[in-house]
């Protein structure tokens, strides 16, 4: 544990890696090599960073969710959404959900799960996590009507964040955080969409349950690609010595997520598995690499 501020003793793992940490690493890289060429992304705007990089993964997974729903003749407007995590991915997934007319009603950190039926106060979450670096239990000081469930009180077969009634779920915290028990609870409560913001947050058994139920399920290898995609946009700006506006980068991110969705969806249809974006993303990704290797004579 690391003491960050008044009444804010939180695990060091809750702090995360941001522009500050990237700055330290890039500074040491320059000191050791005497070179300035960009080798790290997620940099500060003062020295080559890109707008939207911090928001990109969270924004991207929500854009992907919107495209999944659009194909089914639906959208995020009015949807109540469960979100796990309270770092960059979760915070900016919640921000984009609000922008698209949805309401995030949960988030979580290593201290437990926060549920606020009327909608998470995102401004307060940003202050607690990005400025004060506190645990989510501090939220109750302002909103005593919210519910904070400590980790010790979680269900034995999963995570408290997935046990509330909602239309959609956005796992944005960590690997294997959404179990079969969680998936069964989500489906029983009427959840119709899961879009992964974290890396492999859903266990294999839970993925199988979502696919069998036929809900819209966006695997992380596709749905959370917004972060690395915007890193490439940062590199493009560095290489061309340009700085794009927030709106320019966000528009490119949205188009990238649309292209990824179309590729996964079309591939799934091609192989007779309409709606199975796990299969579609796997085959599309493998085929792209394999075709490139063949064209280059690498077998």
HUPELIN-V612304 format. One record per backbone hydrogen bond with DSSP energy under -0.5 kcal/mol. CO is the residue of the C=O (numbers start at 1). NH is the residue of the N-H. Records with the same first field share a line. If there is no record, write none. Layout:
CO: NH + NH
//
This chain:
2: 4 + 10
5: 8
8: 4 + 10
10: 2
11: 14
12: 15 + 16
16: 18
18: 22
19: 23
20: 24
21: 25
22: 26
23: 27
24: 28
25: 29
26: 30
27: 31
28: 32
29: 33
30: 34
44: 47 + 49
45: 48
50: 53
52: 56
55: 59
56: 60
57: 61
58: 62
59: 63
60: 64
61: 65
62: 66
63: 67
64: 68
65: 69
66: 70
67: 71
68: 72
69: 72 + 74
70: 73
76: 79
79: 81 + 103
80: 167 + 168
81: 105 + 106
82: 170
85: 108
87: 91
88: 92
89: 93
90: 94
91: 95
92: 96
93: 97
94: 98
95: 99
96: 100
97: 102
98: 101
101: 78
103: 81
104: 120
105: 116
107: 114
109: 112
111: 151
112: 109
113: 149
114: 107
115: 147
116: 119
120: 122
121: 125
122: 126
123: 127
124: 128
125: 129
126: 130 + 131
127: 131 + 132
128: 134
135: 138
136: 139
137: 140
138: 141
139: 142 + 143
143: 146
147: 115 + 149
148: 150
149: 113
150: 153
151: 154
155: 158
157: 181
159: 162
160: 163
167: 192 + 193
168: 82
169: 195
170: 84 + 172
171: 197 + 198
174: 177
177: 179
178: 203
179: 183
180: 184
181: 185
182: 186
183: 187
184: 188
185: 189
186: 191
187: 190
192: 216
193: 169
194: 218
198: 200
200: 176
201: 177 + 178
203: 207
204: 208
205: 209
206: 210
207: 211
208: 212
209: 213
210: 214 + 215
215: 217
216: 194
217: 219
218: 196
219: 222 + 223
220: 224
222: 225
224: 227
225: 229
226: 230
227: 231
228: 232
229: 233
230: 234
231: 235
232: 236
233: 237
234: 238
235: 239
236: 240
237: 241 + 242
238: 241
245: 249
246: 250
247: 251
248: 252
249: 253
250: 254
251: 255
252: 256
253: 257
254: 258
255: 259
256: 260
257: 261
258: 262
259: 263
260: 264
261: 265
262: 266
263: 267
264: 268
265: 269
266: 270
267: 271
268: 273
269: 272
273: 276
275: 277
276: 280
277: 281
278: 282
279: 283
280: 284
281: 285
282: 286
283: 287
284: 288
285: 289
286: 290
287: 291
288: 292
289: 293
290: 294
291: 295
292: 296
293: 298
294: 297
297: 299
//
